């Protein structure tokens, strides 16, 4: 084809990842390091897999089951690396929180943790796209294109780009789901990530049949859209407080504020009156201060001093 076609294929595969990187990741150096480390973890999983399958490749059988076993072991190794990556991140988070305590700084907010998970998933997805798509696009910049006998409806490079795009989305947002599942102990979220990964991998085998790309690619797109929708359903956390309060309100407090918004007006009013009564009694010394009143006092002092 032309240079425009080659660039177009590359943007199909990595366009959303590039937009996400520029909009979210590039603003924080720590997230850039997370992307790079996640990419390294994915490459290590590929090296381990290639070492295990070295004596069996290339597959010369016309049957489907050898490819299914290859995909199953590939997903298993990559999911094992995902768990290892999570444990390494958790140790780093504990170190950061301990350092924050020494410096009298707040711990990581939930939004920070979700951005780290997003960066980790983006690293997995970009590594997959670069290795399985961009490495094949060199001939696409030439004067012609390439079709395979089993998919004569669209160029091979376009099929590779769409497959890469699907896995970029699945890897990126399933990492957010998996991290949430590991942190909160939600079995459903822990199972979702490897399940959708395995289903997406098995869907690519449809491309081995004649005309299968016209079925496999839409199904892969549905799997990616389902991953996005599942991840979006986890968005039940509000924006953190702004101004001076954002520096002193913890993640747990913000979550309680969000949960209180779901209560009825009468319940909120009763709880607010009770808190005001306790705070007033504490100020007058008629009642021992509770953790809630102490926290409110501290916040009021900081606001007054800030002015």
Secondary structure, DSSP 8 states (H G I E B T S, - for coil): --HHHHHHHHHHHHHHHHHHHHHTGGG-HHHHHHHHHHHHHHHHHHHHHHHHHTTT-S----SSHHHHHHHHHHHHHHHHHHHHHHHHHHHHHHHHHHHHHHTT-----HHHHHHHHHHHHHHHHHHHHHHHTGGG-GGGGSS----BTTB-SS-HHHHHHHHHHHHHHHHHHHHHHHHHHHHHT-HHHHHHHHHHHHHHHHHGGGGGSTTTHHHHHHHHHHHHHHHHHHHHHT--------GGGGGT--HHHHHHHHHHTTS-HHHHHHHHHHHHHHHHHHHTTSS---HHHHHHHHHHHHHHHH-
